[in-house]
């Protein structure tokens, strides 16, 4: 649930957002040795993105997607992230949304 929308009247109420997150990382050790310590803590990723989405109002779902991608790349060991954000409040549609792909900058 997040405050997102261009008109203030839309931002003033919490709305359901659906975020799909695909992370790319070197998971060979996790797969080979079955060690949690060698993978990304998906629960922590989800908690971080939820905290971000609920933390401040956004005008655009694009801004939610960019903020989520930036946070994931800063705080987790992913080299690339795909973020899809859908919102369900646009009349005449099941949902509207965006999808972005962002990669870690070289050397970071």
Short mmCIF file of the C-alpha atoms (twelve columns), coordinates in Angstrom:
data_MODEL
# 
_entry.id   MODEL 
# 
loop_
_atom_site.group_PDB 
_atom_site.id 
_atom_site.type_symbol 
_atom_site.label_atom_id 
_atom_site.label_alt_id 
_atom_site.label_comp_id 
_atom_site.label_asym_id 
_atom_site.label_seq_id 
_atom_site.Cartn_x 
_atom_site.Cartn_y 
_atom_site.Cartn_z 
_atom_site.pdbx_PDB_model_num 
ATOM 1   C CA . UNK A 1   0.000   0.000   0.000   1 
ATOM 2   C CA . UNK A 2   1.433   3.350   -1.017  1 
ATOM 3   C CA . UNK A 3   0.531   6.952   -1.651  1 
ATOM 4   C CA . UNK A 4   1.072   7.400   -5.391  1 
ATOM 5   C CA . UNK A 5   -0.615  9.537   -8.006  1 
ATOM 6   C CA . UNK A 6   -0.335  12.788  -9.892  1 
ATOM 7   C CA . UNK A 7   -3.429  14.468  -8.422  1 
ATOM 8   C CA . UNK A 8   -3.153  15.232  -4.725  1 
ATOM 9   C CA . UNK A 9   -6.556  13.606  -4.167  1 
ATOM 10  C CA . UNK A 10  -5.118  10.315  -5.448  1 
ATOM 11  C CA . UNK A 11  -1.887  10.643  -3.426  1 
ATOM 12  C CA . UNK A 12  -3.867  11.330  -0.247  1 
ATOM 13  C CA . UNK A 13  -5.191  7.773   -0.122  1 
ATOM 14  C CA . UNK A 14  -3.200  4.581   0.113   1 
ATOM 15  C CA . UNK A 15  -3.446  2.344   -2.933  1 
ATOM 16  C CA . UNK A 16  -2.412  -1.166  -3.689  1 
ATOM 17  C CA . UNK A 17  0.767   -1.486  -5.724  1 
ATOM 18  C CA . UNK A 18  2.206   -4.741  -6.996  1 
ATOM 19  C CA . UNK A 19  5.965   -4.872  -7.446  1 
ATOM 20  C CA . UNK A 20  7.739   -7.721  -9.195  1 
ATOM 21  C CA . UNK A 21  11.464  -7.813  -8.578  1 
ATOM 22  C CA . UNK A 22  13.950  -9.859  -10.605 1 
ATOM 23  C CA . UNK A 23  17.520  -9.739  -9.338  1 
ATOM 24  C CA . UNK A 24  20.587  -10.898 -11.207 1 
ATOM 25  C CA . UNK A 25  23.580  -11.946 -9.142  1 
ATOM 26  C CA . UNK A 26  26.331  -14.529 -8.982  1 
ATOM 27  C CA . UNK A 27  24.473  -17.347 -7.242  1 
ATOM 28  C CA . UNK A 28  26.783  -20.180 -8.195  1 
ATOM 29  C CA . UNK A 29  27.963  -20.719 -4.611  1 
ATOM 30  C CA . UNK A 30  24.414  -20.739 -3.276  1 
ATOM 31  C CA . UNK A 31  23.324  -23.272 -5.870  1 
ATOM 32  C CA . UNK A 32  26.371  -25.457 -5.622  1 
ATOM 33  C CA . UNK A 33  26.709  -25.535 -1.831  1 
ATOM 34  C CA . UNK A 34  23.099  -24.897 -0.788  1 
ATOM 35  C CA . UNK A 35  24.184  -22.080 1.548   1 
ATOM 36  C CA . UNK A 36  21.859  -19.232 2.423   1 
ATOM 37  C CA . UNK A 37  24.889  -17.066 3.183   1 
ATOM 38  C CA . UNK A 38  25.816  -17.171 -0.517  1 
ATOM 39  C CA . UNK A 39  22.554  -15.737 -1.826  1 
ATOM 40  C CA . UNK A 40  20.446  -12.619 -1.459  1 
ATOM 41  C CA . UNK A 41  17.990  -12.492 1.429   1 
ATOM 42  C CA . UNK A 42  14.748  -12.058 -0.509  1 
ATOM 43  C CA . UNK A 43  12.760  -11.341 2.625   1 
ATOM 44  C CA . UNK A 44  15.129  -8.459  3.406   1 
ATOM 45  C CA . UNK A 45  14.794  -7.149  -0.160  1 
ATOM 46  C CA . UNK A 46  10.995  -7.235  0.089   1 
ATOM 47  C CA . UNK A 47  11.005  -5.558  3.506   1 
ATOM 48  C CA . UNK A 48  13.295  -2.800  2.228   1 
ATOM 49  C CA . UNK A 49  11.172  -2.119  -0.863  1 
ATOM 50  C CA . UNK A 50  7.960   -2.162  1.178   1 
ATOM 51  C CA . UNK A 51  9.451   0.335   3.633   1 
ATOM 52  C CA . UNK A 52  10.476  2.544   0.714   1 
ATOM 53  C CA . UNK A 53  7.044   2.450   -0.964  1 
ATOM 54  C CA . UNK A 54  5.206   3.141   2.278   1 
ATOM 55  C CA . UNK A 55  7.667   5.777   3.471   1 
ATOM 56  C CA . UNK A 56  6.783   8.777   1.334   1 
ATOM 57  C CA . UNK A 57  4.262   9.794   -1.304  1 
ATOM 58  C CA . UNK A 58  5.194   9.482   -4.976  1 
ATOM 59  C CA . UNK A 59  3.667   11.186  -8.004  1 
ATOM 60  C CA . UNK A 60  4.629   8.445   -10.460 1 
ATOM 61  C CA . UNK A 61  4.982   4.677   -10.461 1 
ATOM 62  C CA . UNK A 62  8.137   5.352   -12.475 1 
ATOM 63  C CA . UNK A 63  9.609   7.042   -9.394  1 
ATOM 64  C CA . UNK A 64  8.660   4.061   -7.239  1 
ATOM 65  C CA . UNK A 65  10.422  1.743   -9.700  1 
ATOM 66  C CA . UNK A 66  13.567  3.905   -9.896  1 
ATOM 67  C CA . UNK A 67  13.760  4.269   -6.123  1 
ATOM 68  C CA . UNK A 68  13.319  0.531   -5.589  1 
ATOM 69  C CA . UNK A 69  15.986  -0.350  -8.169  1 
ATOM 70  C CA . UNK A 70  18.429  2.134   -6.665  1 
ATOM 71  C CA . UNK A 71  17.842  0.865   -3.127  1 
ATOM 72  C CA . UNK A 72  18.292  -2.790  -4.145  1 
ATOM 73  C CA . UNK A 73  21.515  -2.111  -6.039  1 
ATOM 74  C CA . UNK A 74  22.893  -0.049  -3.132  1 
ATOM 75  C CA . UNK A 75  22.078  -2.463  -0.327  1 
ATOM 76  C CA . UNK A 76  22.181  -5.949  -1.821  1 
ATOM 77  C CA . UNK A 77  24.632  -7.982  -3.871  1 
ATOM 78  C CA . UNK A 78  22.663  -7.809  -7.130  1 
ATOM 79  C CA . UNK A 79  24.405  -6.693  -10.318 1 
ATOM 80  C CA . UNK A 80  21.145  -5.991  -12.129 1 
ATOM 81  C CA . UNK A 81  17.517  -5.596  -11.149 1 
ATOM 82  C CA . UNK A 82  14.275  -5.561  -13.095 1 
ATOM 83  C CA . UNK A 83  11.432  -3.781  -11.317 1 
ATOM 84  C CA . UNK A 84  7.823   -3.948  -12.489 1 
ATOM 85  C CA . UNK A 85  5.296   -1.739  -10.707 1 
ATOM 86  C CA . UNK A 86  1.554   -2.063  -11.260 1 
ATOM 87  C CA . UNK A 87  -1.194  0.108   -9.850  1 
ATOM 88  C CA . UNK A 88  -4.874  -0.737  -9.901  1 
ATOM 89  C CA . UNK A 89  -6.640  2.603   -9.530  1 
ATOM 90  C CA . UNK A 90  -6.961  3.806   -13.128 1 
ATOM 91  C CA . UNK A 91  -10.601 3.598   -14.250 1 
ATOM 92  C CA . UNK A 92  -11.278 1.332   -17.205 1 
ATOM 93  C CA . UNK A 93  -8.178  -0.793  -16.674 1 
ATOM 94  C CA . UNK A 94  -7.237  -3.808  -14.624 1 
ATOM 95  C CA . UNK A 95  -3.891  -2.176  -13.935 1 
ATOM 96  C CA . UNK A 96  -1.294  0.192   -15.347 1 
ATOM 97  C CA . UNK A 97  2.399   0.147   -14.742 1 
ATOM 98  C CA . UNK A 98  6.001   0.315   -15.778 1 
ATOM 99  C CA . UNK A 99  8.985   -1.988  -16.016 1 
ATOM 100 C CA . UNK A 100 12.605  -0.874  -15.774 1 
ATOM 101 C CA . UNK A 101 15.962  -2.628  -15.764 1 
ATOM 102 C CA . UNK A 102 18.923  -1.073  -13.966 1 
ATOM 103 C CA . UNK A 103 22.461  -2.372  -13.469 1 
ATOM 104 C CA . UNK A 104 25.105  -1.666  -10.886 1 
ATOM 105 C CA . UNK A 105 27.590  0.907   -12.099 1 
ATOM 106 C CA . UNK A 106 31.018  -0.498  -12.872 1 
ATOM 107 C CA . UNK A 107 33.344  -0.434  -9.920  1 
ATOM 108 C CA . UNK A 108 30.584  -0.354  -7.291  1 
# 
